[in-house]
Amino acid sequence: MRSFKNYTHLSPHQYLIRTRIERSKELLTTTTRSLLDISYEVGFNNPSQFHRNFVNVIGCTPLQYRMNH
């Protein structure tokens, strides 16, 4: 775990969240799929968890991101 954090500067959990968010950004900009579908596809257990993590990482809601990109 220390080696992972030294290499990525993130804990494994933080890395996983960021990886999921990056994939969701791709889906938000390249598809018209619902936020619910996207949240489940990238591995979140519920849409509110997806929304909360997206805002924490990106700084805006998934819908705002989709509209601006």
PQR file of N, CA, C, O and H, with PARSE charges and radii, in Angstrom:
ATOM      1  N   MET A   1       0.824  -1.179   0.000 -0.4000 1.5000
ATOM      2  CA  MET A   1       0.000   0.000   0.000 -0.0000 2.0000
ATOM      3  C   MET A   1       0.877   1.256   0.000  0.5500 1.7000
ATOM      4  O   MET A   1       0.566   2.232  -0.682 -0.5500 1.4000
ATOM      5  N   ARG A   2       1.954   1.229   0.753 -0.4000 1.5000
ATOM      6  CA  ARG A   2       2.863   2.378   0.761 -0.0000 2.0000
ATOM      7  C   ARG A   2       3.474   2.617  -0.606  0.5500 1.7000
ATOM      8  O   ARG A   2       3.582   3.756  -1.060 -0.5500 1.4000
ATOM      9  H   ARG A   2       2.207   0.436   1.307  0.4000 1.0000
ATOM     10  N   SER A   3       3.870   1.543  -1.254 -0.4000 1.5000
ATOM     11  CA  SER A   3       4.457   1.659  -2.585 -0.0000 2.0000
ATOM     12  C   SER A   3       3.453   2.252  -3.566  0.5500 1.7000
ATOM     13  O   SER A   3       3.797   3.105  -4.385 -0.5500 1.4000
ATOM     14  H   SER A   3       3.782   0.617  -0.885  0.4000 1.0000
ATOM     15  N   PHE A   4       2.224   1.795  -3.474 -0.4000 1.5000
ATOM     16  CA  PHE A   4       1.172   2.304  -4.348 -0.0000 2.0000
ATOM     17  C   PHE A   4       0.990   3.801  -4.127  0.5500 1.7000
ATOM     18  O   PHE A   4       0.934   4.577  -5.082 -0.5500 1.4000
ATOM     19  H   PHE A   4       1.945   1.102  -2.809  0.4000 1.0000
ATOM     20  N   LYS A   5       0.898   4.199  -2.864 -0.4000 1.5000
ATOM     21  CA  LYS A   5       0.693   5.608  -2.545 -0.0000 2.0000
ATOM     22  C   LYS A   5       1.905   6.447  -2.951  0.5500 1.7000
ATOM     23  O   LYS A   5       1.747   7.575  -3.418 -0.5500 1.4000
ATOM     24  H   LYS A   5       0.944   3.569  -2.089  0.4000 1.0000
ATOM     25  N   ASN A   6       3.104   5.910  -2.780 -0.4000 1.5000
ATOM     26  CA  ASN A   6       4.295   6.638  -3.199 -0.0000 2.0000
ATOM     27  C   ASN A   6       4.313   6.839  -4.711  0.5500 1.7000
ATOM     28  O   ASN A   6       4.764   7.877  -5.194 -0.5500 1.4000
ATOM     29  H   ASN A   6       3.233   4.994  -2.401  0.4000 1.0000
ATOM     30  N   TYR A   7       3.830   5.864  -5.448 -0.4000 1.5000
ATOM     31  CA  TYR A   7       3.836   5.933  -6.900 -0.0000 2.0000
ATOM     32  C   TYR A   7       2.722   6.825  -7.439  0.5500 1.7000
ATOM     33  O   TYR A   7       2.959   7.626  -8.343 -0.5500 1.4000
ATOM     34  H   TYR A   7       3.464   5.020  -5.055  0.4000 1.0000
ATOM     35  N   THR A   8       1.507   6.698  -6.895 -0.4000 1.5000
ATOM     36  CA  THR A   8       0.348   7.423  -7.431 -0.0000 2.0000
ATOM     37  C   THR A   8      -0.001   8.692  -6.656  0.5500 1.7000
ATOM     38  O   THR A   8      -0.754   9.535  -7.142 -0.5500 1.4000
ATOM     39  H   THR A   8       1.314   6.047  -6.161  0.4000 1.0000
ATOM     40  N   HIS A   9       0.551   8.821  -5.448 -0.4000 1.5000
ATOM     41  CA  HIS A   9       0.209   9.918  -4.545 -0.0000 2.0000
ATOM     42  C   HIS A   9      -1.251   9.876  -4.089  0.5500 1.7000
ATOM     43  O   HIS A   9      -1.800  10.877  -3.630 -0.5500 1.4000
ATOM     44  H   HIS A   9       1.163   8.136  -5.054  0.4000 1.0000
ATOM     45  N   LEU A  10      -1.865   8.704  -4.224 -0.4000 1.5000
ATOM     46  CA  LEU A  10      -3.243   8.487  -3.800 -0.0000 2.0000
ATOM     47  C   LEU A  10      -3.336   7.140  -3.106  0.5500 1.7000
ATOM     48  O   LEU A  10      -2.550   6.233  -3.379 -0.5500 1.4000
ATOM     49  H   LEU A  10      -1.419   7.890  -4.597  0.4000 1.0000
ATOM     50  N   SER A  11      -4.304   7.017  -2.204 -0.4000 1.5000
ATOM     51  CA  SER A  11      -4.577   5.706  -1.630 -0.0000 2.0000
ATOM     52  C   SER A  11      -5.251   4.860  -2.715  0.5500 1.7000
ATOM     53  O   SER A  11      -5.766   5.409  -3.688 -0.5500 1.4000
ATOM     54  H   SER A  11      -4.942   7.754  -1.982  0.4000 1.0000
ATOM     55  N   PRO A  12      -5.255   3.543  -2.560 -0.5600 1.5000
ATOM     56  CA  PRO A  12      -5.942   2.710  -3.558  0.2800 2.0000
ATOM     57  C   PRO A  12      -7.411   3.106  -3.743  0.5500 1.7000
ATOM     58  O   PRO A  12      -7.918   3.109  -4.864 -0.5500 1.4000
ATOM     59  N   HIS A  13      -8.080   3.434  -2.658 -0.4000 1.5000
ATOM     60  CA  HIS A  13      -9.485   3.837  -2.745 -0.0000 2.0000
ATOM     61  C   HIS A  13      -9.625   5.145  -3.524  0.5500 1.7000
ATOM     62  O   HIS A  13     -10.495   5.252  -4.389 -0.5500 1.4000
ATOM     63  H   HIS A  13      -7.668   3.431  -1.747  0.4000 1.0000
ATOM     64  N   GLN A  14      -8.793   6.132  -3.236 -0.4000 1.5000
ATOM     65  CA  GLN A  14      -8.838   7.397  -3.959 -0.0000 2.0000
ATOM     66  C   GLN A  14      -8.544   7.190  -5.446  0.5500 1.7000
ATOM     67  O   GLN A  14      -9.175   7.806  -6.304 -0.5500 1.4000
ATOM     68  H   GLN A  14      -8.086   6.045  -2.533  0.4000 1.0000
ATOM     69  N   TYR A  15      -7.592   6.328  -5.736 -0.4000 1.5000
ATOM     70  CA  TYR A  15      -7.247   6.026  -7.124 -0.0000 2.0000
ATOM     71  C   TYR A  15      -8.441   5.410  -7.849  0.5500 1.7000
ATOM     72  O   TYR A  15      -8.743   5.780  -8.984 -0.5500 1.4000
ATOM     73  H   TYR A  15      -7.078   5.827  -5.039  0.4000 1.0000
ATOM     74  N   LEU A  16      -9.111   4.479  -7.198 -0.4000 1.5000
ATOM     75  CA  LEU A  16     -10.276   3.833  -7.788 -0.0000 2.0000
ATOM     76  C   LEU A  16     -11.381   4.851  -8.070  0.5500 1.7000
ATOM     77  O   LEU A  16     -11.980   4.836  -9.145 -0.5500 1.4000
ATOM     78  H   LEU A  16      -8.866   4.179  -6.276  0.4000 1.0000
ATOM     79  N   ILE A  17     -11.646   5.722  -7.118 -0.4000 1.5000
ATOM     80  CA  ILE A  17     -12.667   6.756  -7.303 -0.0000 2.0000
ATOM     81  C   ILE A  17     -12.308   7.640  -8.493  0.5500 1.7000
ATOM     82  O   ILE A  17     -13.154   7.902  -9.349 -0.5500 1.4000
ATOM     83  H   ILE A  17     -11.159   5.734  -6.245  0.4000 1.0000
ATOM     84  N   ARG A  18     -11.080   8.093  -8.552 -0.4000 1.5000
ATOM     85  CA  ARG A  18     -10.661   8.964  -9.663 -0.0000 2.0000
ATOM     86  C   ARG A  18     -10.727   8.249 -11.006  0.5500 1.7000
ATOM     87  O   ARG A  18     -11.085   8.861 -12.013 -0.5500 1.4000
ATOM     88  H   ARG A  18     -10.393   7.880  -7.857  0.4000 1.0000
ATOM     89  N   THR A  19     -10.393   6.983 -11.035 -0.4000 1.5000
ATOM     90  CA  THR A  19     -10.486   6.213 -12.268 -0.0000 2.0000
ATOM     91  C   THR A  19     -11.937   6.108 -12.722  0.5500 1.7000
ATOM     92  O   THR A  19     -12.232   6.254 -13.908 -0.5500 1.4000
ATOM     93  H   THR A  19     -10.103   6.486 -10.217  0.4000 1.0000
ATOM     94  N   ARG A  20     -12.830   5.858 -11.793 -0.4000 1.5000
ATOM     95  CA  ARG A  20     -14.260   5.788 -12.121 -0.0000 2.0000
ATOM     96  C   ARG A  20     -14.776   7.131 -12.620  0.5500 1.7000
ATOM     97  O   ARG A  20     -15.552   7.187 -13.574 -0.5500 1.4000
ATOM     98  H   ARG A  20     -12.590   5.739 -10.829  0.4000 1.0000
ATOM     99  N   ILE A  21     -14.348   8.204 -11.982 -0.4000 1.5000
ATOM    100  CA  ILE A  21     -14.784   9.538 -12.392 -0.0000 2.0000
ATOM    101  C   ILE A  21     -14.264   9.868 -13.793  0.5500 1.7000
ATOM    102  O   ILE A  21     -14.994  10.434 -14.607 -0.5500 1.4000
ATOM    103  H   ILE A  21     -13.717   8.158 -11.207  0.4000 1.0000
ATOM    104  N   GLU A  22     -13.017   9.521 -14.075 -0.4000 1.5000
ATOM    105  CA  GLU A  22     -12.461   9.772 -15.413 -0.0000 2.0000
ATOM    106  C   GLU A  22     -13.262   9.029 -16.479  0.5500 1.7000
ATOM    107  O   GLU A  22     -13.557   9.590 -17.534 -0.5500 1.4000
ATOM    108  H   GLU A  22     -12.424   9.061 -13.414  0.4000 1.0000
ATOM    109  N   ARG A  23     -13.612   7.790 -16.216 -0.4000 1.5000
ATOM    110  CA  ARG A  23     -14.426   7.026 -17.169 -0.0000 2.0000
ATOM    111  C   ARG A  23     -15.804   7.653 -17.321  0.5500 1.7000
ATOM    112  O   ARG A  23     -16.343   7.711 -18.426 -0.5500 1.4000
ATOM    113  H   ARG A  23     -13.373   7.334 -15.359  0.4000 1.0000
ATOM    114  N   SER A  24     -16.372   8.120 -16.223 -0.4000 1.5000
ATOM    115  CA  SER A  24     -17.701   8.736 -16.306 -0.0000 2.0000
ATOM    116  C   SER A  24     -17.650  10.027 -17.117  0.5500 1.7000
ATOM    117  O   SER A  24     -18.607  10.346 -17.823 -0.5500 1.4000
ATOM    118  H   SER A  24     -15.934   8.073 -15.326  0.4000 1.0000
ATOM    119  N   LYS A  25     -16.553  10.773 -17.029 -0.4000 1.5000
ATOM    120  CA  LYS A  25     -16.413  11.989 -17.844 -0.0000 2.0000
ATOM    121  C   LYS A  25     -16.456  11.641 -19.328  0.5500 1.7000
ATOM    122  O   LYS A  25     -17.087  12.349 -20.113 -0.5500 1.4000
ATOM    123  H   LYS A  25     -15.776  10.514 -16.455  0.4000 1.0000
ATOM    124  N   GLU A  26     -15.798  10.569 -19.711 -0.4000 1.5000
ATOM    125  CA  GLU A  26     -15.833  10.127 -21.116 -0.0000 2.0000
ATOM    126  C   GLU A  26     -17.262   9.805 -21.544  0.5500 1.7000
ATOM    127  O   GLU A  26     -17.715  10.234 -22.605 -0.5500 1.4000
ATOM    128  H   GLU A  26     -15.286   9.994 -19.073  0.4000 1.0000
ATOM    129  N   LEU A  27     -17.965   9.045 -20.703 -0.4000 1.5000
ATOM    130  CA  LEU A  27     -19.334   8.653 -21.030 -0.0000 2.0000
ATOM    131  C   LEU A  27     -20.274   9.853 -21.058  0.5500 1.7000
ATOM    132  O   LEU A  27     -21.190   9.902 -21.880 -0.5500 1.4000
ATOM    133  H   LEU A  27     -17.597   8.697 -19.841  0.4000 1.0000
ATOM    134  N   LEU A  28     -20.062  10.805 -20.183 -0.4000 1.5000
ATOM    135  CA  LEU A  28     -20.911  11.997 -20.159 -0.0000 2.0000
ATOM    136  C   LEU A  28     -20.775  12.823 -21.435  0.5500 1.7000
ATOM    137  O   LEU A  28     -21.742  13.430 -21.896 -0.5500 1.4000
ATOM    138  H   LEU A  28     -19.319  10.765 -19.516  0.4000 1.0000
ATOM    139  N   THR A  29     -19.585  12.843 -21.997 -0.4000 1.5000
ATOM    140  CA  THR A  29     -19.360  13.679 -23.176 -0.0000 2.0000
ATOM    141  C   THR A  29     -19.556  12.940 -24.499  0.5500 1.7000
ATOM    142  O   THR A  29     -19.722  13.581 -25.537 -0.5500 1.4000
ATOM    143  H   THR A  29     -18.799  12.350 -21.623  0.4000 1.0000
ATOM    144  N   THR A  30     -19.540  11.620 -24.482 -0.4000 1.5000
ATOM    145  CA  THR A  30     -19.630  10.883 -25.743 -0.0000 2.0000
ATOM    146  C   THR A  30     -20.924  10.100 -25.915  0.5500 1.7000
ATOM    147  O   THR A  30     -21.154   9.518 -26.975 -0.5500 1.4000
ATOM    148  H   THR A  30     -19.405  11.100 -23.639  0.4000 1.0000
ATOM    149  N   THR A  31     -21.768  10.074 -24.896 -0.4000 1.5000
ATOM    150  CA  THR A  31     -23.035   9.341 -25.001 -0.0000 2.0000
ATOM    151  C   THR A  31     -24.164  10.212 -24.475  0.5500 1.7000
ATOM    152  O   THR A  31     -23.937  11.265 -23.879 -0.5500 1.4000
ATOM    153  H   THR A  31     -21.581  10.547 -24.034  0.4000 1.0000
ATOM    154  N   THR A  32     -25.379   9.751 -24.708 -0.4000 1.5000
ATOM    155  CA  THR A  32     -26.558  10.418 -24.146 -0.0000 2.0000
ATOM    156  C   THR A  32     -27.190   9.554 -23.063  0.5500 1.7000
ATOM    157  O   THR A  32     -28.345   9.755 -22.689 -0.5500 1.4000
ATOM    158  H   THR A  32     -25.564   8.896 -25.192  0.4000 1.0000
ATOM    159  N   ARG A  33     -26.436   8.609 -22.575 -0.4000 1.5000
ATOM    160  CA  ARG A  33     -26.945   7.717 -21.538 -0.0000 2.0000
ATOM    161  C   ARG A  33     -27.274   8.484 -20.267  0.5500 1.7000
ATOM    162  O   ARG A  33     -26.707   9.544 -20.003 -0.5500 1.4000
ATOM    163  H   ARG A  33     -25.497   8.446 -22.879  0.4000 1.0000
ATOM    164  N   SER A  34     -28.186   7.943 -19.491 -0.4000 1.5000
ATOM    165  CA  SER A  34     -28.613   8.614 -18.266 -0.0000 2.0000
ATOM    166  C   SER A  34     -27.502   8.589 -17.222  0.5500 1.7000
ATOM    167  O   SER A  34     -26.609   7.743 -17.262 -0.5500 1.4000
ATOM    168  H   SER A  34     -28.647   7.082 -19.705  0.4000 1.0000
ATOM    169  N   LEU A  35     -27.577   9.521 -16.299 -0.4000 1.5000
ATOM    170  CA  LEU A  35     -26.614   9.570 -15.205 -0.0000 2.0000
ATOM    171  C   LEU A  35     -26.695   8.301 -14.360  0.5500 1.7000
ATOM    172  O   LEU A  35     -25.683   7.816 -13.853 -0.5500 1.4000
ATOM    173  H   LEU A  35     -28.303  10.208 -16.266  0.4000 1.0000
ATOM    174  N   LEU A  36     -27.882   7.780 -14.218 -0.4000 1.5000
ATOM    175  CA  LEU A  36     -28.077   6.536 -13.467 -0.0000 2.0000
ATOM    176  C   LEU A  36     -27.311   5.392 -14.124  0.5500 1.7000
ATOM    177  O   LEU A  36     -26.589   4.657 -13.451 -0.5500 1.4000
ATOM    178  H   LEU A  36     -28.704   8.174 -14.629  0.4000 1.0000
ATOM    179  N   ASP A  37     -27.468   5.243 -15.433 -0.4000 1.5000
ATOM    180  CA  ASP A  37     -26.750   4.190 -16.156 -0.0000 2.0000
ATOM    181  C   ASP A  37     -25.241   4.361 -16.038  0.5500 1.7000
ATOM    182  O   ASP A  37     -24.513   3.396 -15.809 -0.5500 1.4000
ATOM    183  H   ASP A  37     -28.055   5.840 -15.979  0.4000 1.0000
ATOM    184  N   ILE A  38     -24.787   5.579 -16.193 -0.4000 1.5000
ATOM    185  CA  ILE A  38     -23.349   5.851 -16.124 -0.0000 2.0000
ATOM    186  C   ILE A  38     -22.815   5.542 -14.738  0.5500 1.7000
ATOM    187  O   ILE A  38     -21.757   4.930 -14.597 -0.5500 1.4000
ATOM    188  H   ILE A  38     -25.379   6.363 -16.380  0.4000 1.0000
ATOM    189  N   SER A  39     -23.549   5.965 -13.710 -0.4000 1.5000
ATOM    190  CA  SER A  39     -23.068   5.739 -12.340 -0.0000 2.0000
ATOM    191  C   SER A  39     -22.900   4.252 -12.052  0.5500 1.7000
ATOM    192  O   SER A  39     -21.925   3.848 -11.418 -0.5500 1.4000
ATOM    193  H   SER A  39     -24.409   6.462 -13.824  0.4000 1.0000
ATOM    194  N   TYR A  40     -23.842   3.437 -12.515 -0.4000 1.5000
ATOM    195  CA  TYR A  40     -23.728   1.996 -12.295 -0.0000 2.0000
ATOM    196  C   TYR A  40     -22.634   1.380 -13.166  0.5500 1.7000
ATOM    197  O   TYR A  40     -21.910   0.491 -12.716 -0.5500 1.4000
ATOM    198  H   TYR A  40     -24.634   3.765 -13.030  0.4000 1.0000
ATOM    199  N   GLU A  41     -22.513   1.842 -14.394 -0.4000 1.5000
ATOM    200  CA  GLU A  41     -21.500   1.260 -15.288 -0.0000 2.0000
ATOM    201  C   GLU A  41     -20.083   1.469 -14.773  0.5500 1.7000
ATOM    202  O   GLU A  41     -19.239   0.579 -14.883 -0.5500 1.4000
ATOM    203  H   GLU A  41     -23.101   2.564 -14.759  0.4000 1.0000
ATOM    204  N   VAL A  42     -19.825   2.642 -14.214 -0.4000 1.5000
ATOM    205  CA  VAL A  42     -18.459   2.908 -13.750 -0.0000 2.0000
ATOM    206  C   VAL A  42     -18.177   2.338 -12.367  0.5500 1.7000
ATOM    207  O   VAL A  42     -17.041   2.401 -11.897 -0.5500 1.4000
ATOM    208  H   VAL A  42     -20.511   3.364 -14.125  0.4000 1.0000
ATOM    209  N   GLY A  43     -19.193   1.781 -11.705 -0.4000 1.5000
ATOM    210  CA  GLY A  43     -18.944   1.034 -10.484 -0.0000 2.0000
ATOM    211  C   GLY A  43     -19.444   1.630  -9.189  0.5500 1.7000
ATOM    212  O   GLY A  43     -19.100   1.141  -8.113 -0.5500 1.4000
ATOM    213  H   GLY A  43     -20.115   1.730 -12.087  0.4000 1.0000
ATOM    214  N   PHE A  44     -20.254   2.684  -9.267 -0.4000 1.5000
ATOM    215  CA  PHE A  44     -20.825   3.227  -8.026 -0.0000 2.0000
ATOM    216  C   PHE A  44     -22.084   2.455  -7.672  0.5500 1.7000
ATOM    217  O   PHE A  44     -22.809   1.994  -8.553 -0.5500 1.4000
ATOM    218  H   PHE A  44     -20.533   3.082 -10.141  0.4000 1.0000
ATOM    219  N   ASN A  45     -22.339   2.315  -6.373 -0.4000 1.5000
ATOM    220  CA  ASN A  45     -23.487   1.533  -5.913 -0.0000 2.0000
ATOM    221  C   ASN A  45     -24.806   2.273  -6.010  0.5500 1.7000
ATOM    222  O   ASN A  45     -25.865   1.650  -6.085 -0.5500 1.4000
ATOM    223  H   ASN A  45     -21.749   2.689  -5.657  0.4000 1.0000
ATOM    224  N   ASN A  46     -24.754   3.594  -6.008 -0.4000 1.5000
ATOM    225  CA  ASN A  46     -25.975   4.368  -6.155 -0.0000 2.0000
ATOM    226  C   ASN A  46     -25.641   5.739  -6.747  0.5500 1.7000
ATOM    227  O   ASN A  46     -24.499   6.192  -6.657 -0.5500 1.4000
ATOM    228  H   ASN A  46     -23.894   4.100  -5.947  0.4000 1.0000
ATOM    229  N   PRO A  47     -26.618   6.390  -7.341 -0.5600 1.5000
ATOM    230  CA  PRO A  47     -26.368   7.663  -8.009  0.2800 2.0000
ATOM    231  C   PRO A  47     -25.907   8.782  -7.068  0.5500 1.7000
ATOM    232  O   PRO A  47     -25.133   9.645  -7.481 -0.5500 1.4000
ATOM    233  N   SER A  48     -26.358   8.782  -5.834 -0.4000 1.5000
ATOM    234  CA  SER A  48     -25.946   9.851  -4.916 -0.0000 2.0000
ATOM    235  C   SER A  48     -24.457   9.723  -4.570  0.5500 1.7000
ATOM    236  O   SER A  48     -23.765  10.727  -4.402 -0.5500 1.4000
ATOM    237  H   SER A  48     -26.986   8.081  -5.498  0.4000 1.0000
ATOM    238  N   GLN A  49     -23.976   8.493  -4.467 -0.4000 1.5000
ATOM    239  CA  GLN A  49     -22.552   8.266  -4.223 -0.0000 2.0000
ATOM    240  C   GLN A  49     -21.754   8.777  -5.423  0.5500 1.7000
ATOM    241  O   GLN A  49     -20.724   9.429  -5.251 -0.5500 1.4000
ATOM    242  H   GLN A  49     -24.538   7.677  -4.604  0.4000 1.0000
ATOM    243  N   PHE A  50     -22.221   8.486  -6.628 -0.4000 1.5000
ATOM    244  CA  PHE A  50     -21.583   8.965  -7.847 -0.0000 2.0000
ATOM    245  C   PHE A  50     -21.568  10.497  -7.868  0.5500 1.7000
ATOM    246  O   PHE A  50     -20.526  11.107  -8.110 -0.5500 1.4000
ATOM    247  H   PHE A  50     -23.057   7.957  -6.769  0.4000 1.0000
ATOM    248  N   HIS A  51     -22.710  11.108  -7.617 -0.4000 1.5000
ATOM    249  CA  HIS A  51     -22.843  12.564  -7.634 -0.0000 2.0000
ATOM    250  C   HIS A  51     -21.887  13.211  -6.638  0.5500 1.7000
ATOM    251  O   HIS A  51     -21.164  14.145  -6.984 -0.5500 1.4000
ATOM    252  H   HIS A  51     -23.557  10.613  -7.420  0.4000 1.0000
ATOM    253  N   ARG A  52     -21.882  12.725  -5.424 -0.4000 1.5000
ATOM    254  CA  ARG A  52     -21.046  13.282  -4.359 -0.0000 2.0000
ATOM    255  C   ARG A  52     -19.560  13.186  -4.723  0.5500 1.7000
ATOM    256  O   ARG A  52     -18.820  14.158  -4.570 -0.5500 1.4000
ATOM    257  H   ARG A  52     -22.470  11.966  -5.143  0.4000 1.0000
ATOM    258  N   ASN A  53     -19.132  12.032  -5.196 -0.4000 1.5000
ATOM    259  CA  ASN A  53     -17.726  11.851  -5.561 -0.0000 2.0000
ATOM    260  C   ASN A  53     -17.361  12.675  -6.785  0.5500 1.7000
ATOM    261  O   ASN A  53     -16.257  13.215  -6.853 -0.5500 1.4000
ATOM    262  H   ASN A  53     -19.733  11.242  -5.320  0.4000 1.0000
ATOM    263  N   PHE A  54     -18.254  12.782  -7.742 -0.4000 1.5000
ATOM    264  CA  PHE A  54     -17.987  13.576  -8.941 -0.0000 2.0000
ATOM    265  C   PHE A  54     -17.764  15.036  -8.558  0.5500 1.7000
ATOM    266  O   PHE A  54     -16.812  15.664  -9.020 -0.5500 1.4000
ATOM    267  H   PHE A  54     -19.151  12.343  -7.687  0.4000 1.0000
ATOM    268  N   VAL A  55     -18.635  15.569  -7.721 -0.4000 1.5000
ATOM    269  CA  VAL A  55     -18.489  16.961  -7.282 -0.0000 2.0000
ATOM    270  C   VAL A  55     -17.197  17.153  -6.509  0.5500 1.7000
ATOM    271  O   VAL A  55     -16.518  18.163  -6.696 -0.5500 1.4000
ATOM    272  H   VAL A  55     -19.409  15.059  -7.345  0.4000 1.0000
ATOM    273  N   ASN A  56     -16.840  16.218  -5.652 -0.4000 1.5000
ATOM    274  CA  ASN A  56     -15.602  16.328  -4.870 -0.0000 2.0000
ATOM    275  C   ASN A  56     -14.359  16.323  -5.756  0.5500 1.7000
ATOM    276  O   ASN A  56     -13.401  17.048  -5.483 -0.5500 1.4000
ATOM    277  H   ASN A  56     -17.392  15.397  -5.501  0.4000 1.0000
ATOM    278  N   VAL A  57     -14.366  15.520  -6.801 -0.4000 1.5000
ATOM    279  CA  VAL A  57     -13.191  15.390  -7.659 -0.0000 2.0000
ATOM    280  C   VAL A  57     -13.144  16.470  -8.739  0.5500 1.7000
ATOM    281  O   VAL A  57     -12.093  17.065  -8.973 -0.5500 1.4000
ATOM    282  H   VAL A  57     -15.144  14.931  -7.022  0.4000 1.0000
ATOM    283  N   ILE A  58     -14.269  16.723  -9.394 -0.4000 1.5000
ATOM    284  CA  ILE A  58     -14.304  17.619 -10.554 -0.0000 2.0000
ATOM    285  C   ILE A  58     -14.693  19.047 -10.183  0.5500 1.7000
ATOM    286  O   ILE A  58     -14.213  19.996 -10.803 -0.5500 1.4000
ATOM    287  H   ILE A  58     -15.124  16.239  -9.204  0.4000 1.0000
ATOM    288  N   GLY A  59     -15.546  19.212  -9.191 -0.4000 1.5000
ATOM    289  CA  GLY A  59     -15.933  20.553  -8.764 -0.0000 2.0000
ATOM    290  C   GLY A  59     -17.254  21.035  -9.332  0.5500 1.7000
ATOM    291  O   GLY A  59     -17.654  22.174  -9.093 -0.5500 1.4000
ATOM    292  H   GLY A  59     -15.937  18.441  -8.687  0.4000 1.0000
ATOM    293  N   CYS A  60     -17.932  20.182 -10.078 -0.4000 1.5000
ATOM    294  CA  CYS A  60     -19.269  20.510 -10.575 -0.0000 2.0000
ATOM    295  C   CYS A  60     -20.068  19.208 -10.636  0.5500 1.7000
ATOM    296  O   CYS A  60     -19.511  18.121 -10.484 -0.5500 1.4000
ATOM    297  H   CYS A  60     -17.606  19.256 -10.271  0.4000 1.0000
ATOM    298  N   THR A  61     -21.359  19.327 -10.858 -0.4000 1.5000
ATOM    299  CA  THR A  61     -22.191  18.125 -10.929 -0.0000 2.0000
ATOM    300  C   THR A  61     -21.984  17.428 -12.269  0.5500 1.7000
ATOM    301  O   THR A  61     -21.514  18.048 -13.223 -0.5500 1.4000
ATOM    302  H   THR A  61     -21.812  20.209 -10.982  0.4000 1.0000
ATOM    303  N   PRO A  62     -22.328  16.152 -12.348 -0.5600 1.5000
ATOM    304  CA  PRO A  62     -22.212  15.451 -13.633  0.2800 2.0000
ATOM    305  C   PRO A  62     -23.037  16.119 -14.739  0.5500 1.7000
ATOM    306  O   PRO A  62     -22.595  16.188 -15.886 -0.5500 1.4000
ATOM    307  N   LEU A  63     -24.213  16.602 -14.403 -0.4000 1.5000
ATOM    308  CA  LEU A  63     -25.056  17.272 -15.396 -0.0000 2.0000
ATOM    309  C   LEU A  63     -24.419  18.570 -15.889  0.5500 1.7000
ATOM    310  O   LEU A  63     -24.435  18.854 -17.087 -0.5500 1.4000
ATOM    311  H   LEU A  63     -24.572  16.546 -13.471  0.4000 1.0000
ATOM    312  N   GLN A  64     -23.865  19.349 -14.979 -0.4000 1.5000
ATOM    313  CA  GLN A  64     -23.166  20.577 -15.373 -0.0000 2.0000
ATOM    314  C   GLN A  64     -21.975  20.241 -16.264  0.5500 1.7000
ATOM    315  O   GLN A  64     -21.718  20.930 -17.252 -0.5500 1.4000
ATOM    316  H   GLN A  64     -23.852  19.118 -14.006  0.4000 1.0000
ATOM    317  N   TYR A  65     -21.256  19.191 -15.916 -0.4000 1.5000
ATOM    318  CA  TYR A  65     -20.119  18.784 -16.725 -0.0000 2.0000
ATOM    319  C   TYR A  65     -20.561  18.412 -18.132  0.5500 1.7000
ATOM    320  O   TYR A  65     -19.931  18.812 -19.110 -0.5500 1.4000
ATOM    321  H   TYR A  65     -21.465  18.631 -15.114  0.4000 1.0000
ATOM    322  N   ARG A  66     -21.635  17.653 -18.236 -0.4000 1.5000
ATOM    323  CA  ARG A  66     -22.152  17.236 -19.541 -0.0000 2.0000
ATOM    324  C   ARG A  66     -22.567  18.457 -20.377  0.5500 1.7000
ATOM    325  O   ARG A  66     -22.284  18.515 -21.574 -0.5500 1.4000
ATOM    326  H   ARG A  66     -22.148  17.329 -17.441  0.4000 1.0000
ATOM    327  N   MET A  67     -23.224  19.408 -19.760 -0.4000 1.5000
ATOM    328  CA  MET A  67     -23.689  20.593 -20.493 -0.0000 2.0000
ATOM    329  C   MET A  67     -22.539  21.481 -20.967  0.5500 1.7000
ATOM    330  O   MET A  67     -22.641  22.131 -22.007 -0.5500 1.4000
ATOM    331  H   MET A  67     -23.454  19.361 -18.788  0.4000 1.0000
ATOM    332  N   ASN A  68     -21.448  21.507 -20.207 -0.4000 1.5000
ATOM    333  CA  ASN A  68     -20.318  22.396 -20.528 -0.0000 2.0000
ATOM    334  C   ASN A  68     -19.247  21.737 -21.388  0.5500 1.7000
ATOM    335  O   ASN A  68     -18.329  22.411 -21.856 -0.5500 1.4000
ATOM    336  H   ASN A  68     -21.364  20.979 -19.362  0.4000 1.0000
ATOM    337  N   HIS A  69     -19.353  20.431 -21.599 -0.4000 1.5000
ATOM    338  CA  HIS A  69     -18.310  19.749 -22.377 -0.0000 2.0000
ATOM    339  C   HIS A  69     -18.969  19.022 -23.479  0.5500 1.7000
ATOM    340  O   HIS A  69     -18.297  18.368 -24.276 -0.5500 1.4000
ATOM    341  H   HIS A  69     -20.098  19.883 -21.219  0.4000 1.0000
TER
END
